[in-house]
């Protein structure tokens, strides 16, 4: 199989890259593990898309402040300067996303750590109103081929250049040679016991890029969302609900957020998430009190979701933090280029420098859109080159059906215990040792077997180890990386 541009991943970042590459005249193959749009993180995005309403400077200041001073100012400027054209071109003119309106204008929402109302949204289900039309639009383009239920196992790389990837579908493995390859594989939520991400968020793109020699940066900065409801099937309660006046209360019914930050419920996510976790530990429960607003009228989708899950929102929604977003990832430049020739990365798997140590609410879809368009255009124009590459081996007998799942459960226990909201140096050392052993096992099995679940396990091990190593090297608590005991020096 050959193509001009291979895009791996079908969220807003991957779709944007595919669109831009096709517009530039390239033949595009978009491969995705998903079998339906709701298996992508974009589909689950609730709050919306922050835009530089009233000018870019205020939004840029808020992004940098939320990042705990760690955002790259040039990357932030690229985001806010590119936002108006990208939103108007793709979301409004091309896809006609039906953002909520207030009379003749848009109904801009406000979320935590934003200094103004500037978030475009569709109720609290913005992502599905973006991704559904986006995929439909791409299916209608002559130059775009979408391969669903198709996993990328590994990159075809040689001498610092990427020539495509090995793709697996229904157990069959085929090389896809591409002039350029764009990773848009999303986040790492599946590595954690509790996450807002889909089950397929196993860090595939990050692991493949790292194995091929690309650099990963800021991997210690894993963001937890403070208000996630539900037990075995967690669901996000949008930050926009607090933006409209909802209050956090402890198990005694007392409001507590102002004790942790002057902005109370609208403080940066890392602050609120740790506050919720501590109050849950201290008082047994934290609820989101939505009585200050007309919850059903303002957020009908969320009210319906609560009812479907048996959550009685009128008496307060029980919430707890859950893994939500990776602020780091594969290091890229302003066009999504990695350190490997003809390999690009966009979306949550990429580290653009925008988020620093903590992400500002409703900037993830925007980042995926802006960087996806840039990367897609830059990726067009390369000719595919075939290389001799031995296919992955599949010589040994299949493993028991639950083998990979059991190993993955072990990985989640390690990650949940040592790489969560709060970390300590000794726990990080133990995590690195355990993850190295688990990765060694996964590597050994993948040498002679090509099942998708084994390759996902290996990707998860590689990515978790990158997080643990980055956390161990950083002795300073910043944003999402919070140490219970300050480390001295640098760990290996």
Buried (B, 14 or more C-beta within 10 A) or exposed (E): BBBBBBBBBBBBBBBBBBBBBBBBEBBBBBBBBBEEBBBBBBBBBBBBBBBBBEEBEBBBEBBBBBBBEBBBEEBBBBBBEBBEEBBEBBBEEBBEBEBBEEEEEBBBBBBBBBEBBBBBBBBBBBBBBBBBBBBEBBEEBEBBBBBBBBBBBBBBBEEEBBBBBBBBBEEEBEBBBBBBBBBBBBBBBBBBEBBBBBEBBBBBBBBBBBBBBBEBBBBBBBBBBBBBBBEEEBBBBBBBBBBBBBBBBBBEEEEBBEEBBEBBBBBBBBBBBBBBBBBBEEBEBBBBBBEEBEBBEBBEBBBEBBEEEEBEBEEBBBBBBBBBBBBBBBBBBBBBBBBBBBBBBBBBBBBBBBBBBBBBBBBBBBBBBBBBBBBBBBBBBBEBBEEEBEEBEEEEEEBEEEBBEEBBEBBBEBBBBBBBBBBBBEBBBBBBEBBEEBBEBBEEBBEEBBBBBBBBBBBBBBBBBBBBBBBBBBBEBBBBBBBEEEBEEEBE
